[in-house]
Amino acid sequence: MRKSDINPMPEYFDRYINLTDDIELSEALKISVEELKNLPIERWKAIGDKVYAEGKWTIKDIVQHIIDTERIFTYRALCFARGEKAQLPSFDEESYAKNGSTKHRTLEDLIEELLLVRTSFIKLYESFTPEVLLRTGLGFKGLYSVLAIGFITIGHQRWHFKIIEERYLSLS
């Protein structure tokens, strides 16, 4: 199924979905893995723990945030796919970032973990039929589908990598 098959288009998360192409989700996920494998890690490492403004996350914190968010969205996708009717809770991303402990980790280690999490996400999605992809559930900011979560995940990654490109790479 494609991005254009998402119905309803979720409020708030449309900003991530809109960063994706209108292609089959399976193809979009493969492209997202290639994007991860081709990150400018050396350029990112040169920035180290610098931030573009006080109180902002380091690049390693951003990658950890993407990992955490993907794990949470994997859970949401599983719940919706299995017919969960209860509204799923949000999470406090600032608290997660504060407790992520990225200072002792390398950027390469975080990227490796993100690739593993993405691989697991893809395997879960390979098990979903078109009917399952259209199932919806209640989460943060309302109703959205399993299909929407797939595109949200890809767009969320692109959103944050765009921020790194625009706001951090000038720091090195």
C-alpha positions as CSV (number, residue, x, y, z in Angstrom):
1,M,0.0,0.0,0.0
2,R,1.0,3.6,-0.7
3,K,1.1,6.8,1.3
4,S,-2.0,7.9,-0.7
5,D,-3.9,5.0,0.8
6,I,-3.7,6.5,4.4
7,N,-7.1,7.2,5.7
8,P,-7.6,9.1,7.9
9,M,-4.5,11.3,7.5
10,P,-3.5,11.8,11.2
11,E,-3.2,15.3,12.5
12,Y,0.2,16.3,13.9
13,F,1.9,13.3,12.3
14,D,1.1,14.5,8.7
15,R,4.2,16.6,9.0
16,Y,6.3,13.4,9.0
17,I,4.2,11.6,6.4
18,N,4.5,14.5,4.1
19,L,8.3,14.0,4.0
20,T,7.8,10.6,2.3
21,D,7.1,9.7,-1.3
22,D,3.8,8.2,-2.5
23,I,5.3,4.8,-3.2
24,E,4.7,1.3,-1.7
25,L,5.5,1.2,2.0
26,S,7.8,-1.7,1.5
27,E,9.8,0.3,-1.0
28,A,9.8,3.3,1.2
29,L,11.2,1.2,4.1
30,K,14.0,-0.2,1.9
31,I,14.9,3.4,0.9
32,S,15.0,4.4,4.6
33,V,17.5,1.7,5.4
34,E,19.7,2.9,2.5
35,E,19.5,6.4,3.9
36,L,20.7,5.0,7.3
37,K,23.5,3.2,5.7
38,N,24.7,6.3,3.8
39,L,24.7,8.8,6.7
40,P,27.6,11.3,6.8
41,I,28.8,9.8,10.0
42,E,32.3,11.4,9.8
43,R,30.7,14.8,9.4
44,W,28.4,14.1,12.3
45,K,31.2,12.9,14.5
46,A,33.1,16.1,13.9
47,I,30.3,18.0,15.6
48,G,30.7,15.9,18.7
49,D,28.4,17.0,21.6
50,K,27.9,20.5,20.3
51,V,24.3,21.8,20.0
52,Y,23.0,24.6,17.9
53,A,21.2,26.3,20.8
54,E,21.1,25.9,24.6
55,G,18.8,23.0,25.7
56,K,18.9,21.2,22.4
57,W,19.9,17.6,21.9
58,T,23.2,16.4,20.6
59,I,23.3,14.4,17.4
60,K,23.7,11.2,19.5
61,D,20.6,12.3,21.5
62,I,18.7,12.8,18.3
63,V,19.6,9.3,17.0
64,Q,18.6,7.8,20.4
65,H,15.3,9.7,20.1
66,I,14.7,8.2,16.7
67,I,15.4,4.7,18.2
68,D,13.1,5.2,21.1
69,T,10.3,6.6,19.0
70,E,10.6,3.8,16.5
71,R,10.3,1.2,19.3
72,I,7.2,3.0,20.6
73,F,5.6,3.2,17.2
74,T,6.4,-0.5,16.6
75,Y,4.4,-1.3,19.8
76,R,1.6,1.0,18.6
77,A,1.6,-0.7,15.2
78,L,1.4,-4.1,16.8
79,C,-1.4,-3.0,19.1
80,F,-3.5,-1.6,16.3
81,A,-2.8,-4.6,14.1
82,R,-4.0,-6.9,16.8
83,G,-7.2,-4.9,17.3
84,E,-6.4,-3.0,20.5
85,K,-9.3,-0.7,21.4
86,A,-7.8,1.2,24.3
87,Q,-6.1,4.6,23.7
88,L,-2.3,4.2,23.8
89,P,-0.4,6.6,25.9
90,S,2.0,9.3,24.7
91,F,5.5,9.5,25.9
92,D,7.6,12.4,27.3
93,E,10.4,12.7,24.7
94,E,12.4,15.2,26.8
95,S,12.4,12.7,29.8
96,Y,13.5,9.9,27.5
97,A,16.3,12.0,26.0
98,K,17.4,13.1,29.5
99,N,17.6,9.4,30.5
100,G,19.1,8.1,27.3
101,S,22.7,8.1,28.5
102,T,24.2,8.7,25.0
103,K,27.5,10.2,26.3
104,H,29.0,6.7,26.8
105,R,28.0,5.5,23.4
106,T,29.5,6.0,20.0
107,L,27.6,7.3,17.0
108,E,28.4,4.1,15.1
109,D,26.9,2.1,18.0
110,L,23.7,4.1,17.9
111,I,23.4,3.9,14.1
112,E,23.9,0.1,14.3
113,E,21.1,-0.1,16.9
114,L,18.8,2.0,14.7
115,L,19.4,-0.3,11.8
116,L,18.6,-3.3,13.9
117,V,15.4,-1.6,15.2
118,R,14.4,-0.7,11.6
119,T,15.1,-4.3,10.5
120,S,12.8,-5.6,13.2
121,F,10.1,-3.0,12.2
122,I,10.3,-4.1,8.6
123,K,9.9,-7.8,9.5
124,L,6.8,-6.9,11.5
125,Y,5.4,-5.0,8.6
126,E,6.1,-7.8,6.2
127,S,3.7,-9.9,8.2
128,F,0.8,-7.4,7.8
129,T,-1.9,-7.9,5.1
130,P,-3.5,-4.9,3.4
131,E,-6.5,-5.4,5.7
132,V,-4.2,-5.1,8.7
133,L,-2.4,-2.0,7.4
134,L,-5.8,-0.2,7.3
135,R,-6.7,-1.0,10.9
136,T,-6.7,2.0,13.1
137,G,-6.3,2.8,16.8
138,L,-6.2,5.7,19.2
139,G,-2.9,7.1,20.2
140,F,-1.2,10.4,20.8
141,K,-3.1,13.1,18.9
142,G,-6.0,10.8,17.9
143,L,-6.8,8.1,15.3
144,Y,-4.3,6.7,12.9
145,S,-3.7,3.5,11.0
146,V,-1.0,0.9,10.9
147,L,-0.1,2.1,7.4
148,A,0.2,5.7,8.7
149,I,2.6,4.5,11.4
150,G,4.9,3.0,8.7
151,F,5.1,6.3,6.9
152,I,5.3,8.3,10.1
153,T,8.4,6.3,11.1
154,I,10.2,7.0,7.8
155,G,9.2,10.7,7.8
156,H,10.2,11.1,11.5
157,Q,13.7,9.9,10.6
158,R,13.9,12.3,7.7
159,W,12.5,15.2,9.9
160,H,15.4,14.8,12.3
161,F,18.1,14.2,9.7
162,K,16.9,17.4,8.0
163,I,17.3,19.3,11.3
164,I,20.9,17.9,11.7
165,E,21.7,19.0,8.1
166,E,20.3,22.5,8.5
167,R,21.2,23.3,12.1
168,Y,24.2,21.1,13.2
169,L,26.4,20.7,10.2
170,S,27.3,24.4,10.3
171,L,28.8,23.8,13.8
172,S,31.8,21.7,12.7
